[in-house]
Amino acid sequence: MARPRAENPRTKTANIRLTEEERAEIEATAAAQGYASLSEYIRFLHSRFTEEEGLGGGDKKTNPRDFPAKLLRPFLKTDHGQVFWGDSRSYLFSKAEENSVDLIMTSPPFGLVRKKSYGNEDADRYCDWFRPFAEGFHRVLKDTGSLVIDIGGAWVPGQPTRSLYHFKLLVMLVEEYGFHLCQEHYWFNPSKLPTPAEWVNVRRVRVKDAVNTVWWLSKTPYPKANNRRVLQPYSKSMEHLLKNGYKAKLRPSGHDISDKFNKDNGGSVPPNLLAIANTESNGRYQDHCRAENIPIHPARFPAQLPEYFIRFLTDPGDLVVDPFGGSCVTGVVAENLKRRWTCCELSEEYLLGARARFEPELQPLPKDRAIPYEIASPCARPVAEEDAPLFADGGAQRPASMRKKASPKIAAE
Ligand SMILES: C[S@@+](CC[C@H](N)C(=O)[O-])C[C@H]1O[C@@H](n2cnc3c(N)ncnc32)[C@H](O)[C@@H]1O
């Protein structure tokens, strides 16, 4: 039977000049990847390139019509804020005005990275998933506004190495979307368990992973901010110095410590390391969830994290948005601080729990700030090195004494 005629027959030829080696190499790669011919492989490369670069491969910009405002359902309203149940892209592209938001304070889902291989491919997929949000954030943020993203790291499953996905996200936001990195912060959670147990406790080739990165970005290099809003108590030695005076002198580092150093400014400028234990297991929110049989959100951040950035970067009356609202921690903090606010959340269950933060009355900000956390000086505990030989295989095998035991689950967080 005669072959049916192709509608768009490929009749044109193009000559590409290659060396013997180049031709052999490209043909081998094409064949290894399952392409029937060089032509097919080149067409694939072209389509991938145009898709990635947006060069004639279709407009990659998000179409607001895909995210109409009507898909957002009003869930809760307070004196200063509101909660929407639905996809926050409808807020970012349809509901919100351009240049209307003073602070986006959020923690995106990071479990999206595939469970099997948090390698580069997954990091790229995460970035692709994030793209419409990045575009929407840029659309709604004011020039004076800030974008703060709390994002935890991840381990490559089965291997004692880390994924790069959160660093890739940062690079994408800066290089592709034009955000500026004002300053990275680190949220140190002193109560974090030593995971993954296999590498930390069993093979002992990694240490406890106790910080989340918090990317503070902005649309211009000069978002509004004032570190006097977030001062911390002076250390004992500084208090002593303020009381007893300081003799101006040159430090070994070459810094000239002048007598202005004696001035009491009401507190010291905090470092970009925020120590907050995420230990809240009882409280109104949890009690309500348990009583109503609603799932407790598994990835909440502590109220002090949004509190720090809201105080540092916004004024009362400013608009704070959390597009990945979860249990509305950002909302409850913003309400307490009299900022206008909006939280969007996809899951109705999480919002049913979040309601308890606002009803019957507003949950106040945590009062107890008195406990400072100690971080020991490195190598503060003397160890006889010969008693602790290095694992020359880098932990590729479990210690002999443990080989028969089943591996504890390797956590990817
Ligand atoms: C890491 S959690 C945020 C937790 C929150 N910071 C808290 O303390 O409760 C991320 C949340 O984003 C939600 N989410 C994911 N995609 C979303 C979207 N397109 N629109 C709105 N919410 C989304 C998830 O359901 C999840 O609850």
The ligand as an ORCA input file, in Angstrom:
! r2SCAN-3c Opt
* xyz 0 1
  C       5.848     25.420     53.308
  S       4.123     25.614     53.312
  C       3.884     27.177     54.054
  C       3.696     27.099     55.530
  C       3.438     28.430     56.189
  N       4.590     29.307     56.102
  C       3.090     28.230     57.677
  O       3.895     28.616     58.513
  O       2.047     27.634     57.950
  C       3.715     25.887     51.646
  C       2.216     25.942     51.368
  O       2.009     26.398     50.033
  C       0.781     25.840     49.582
  N       0.737     26.013     48.111
  C       1.420     25.319     47.173
  N       1.156     25.810     45.948
  C       0.297     26.850     46.115
  C      -0.339     27.762     45.227
  N      -0.156     27.689     43.897
  N      -1.175     28.692     45.739
  C      -1.380     28.764     47.083
  N      -0.805     27.921     47.980
  C       0.023     26.981     47.497
  C       0.850     24.419     50.090
  O      -0.443     23.834     50.173
  C       1.507     24.614     51.465
  O       0.545     24.678     52.486
*
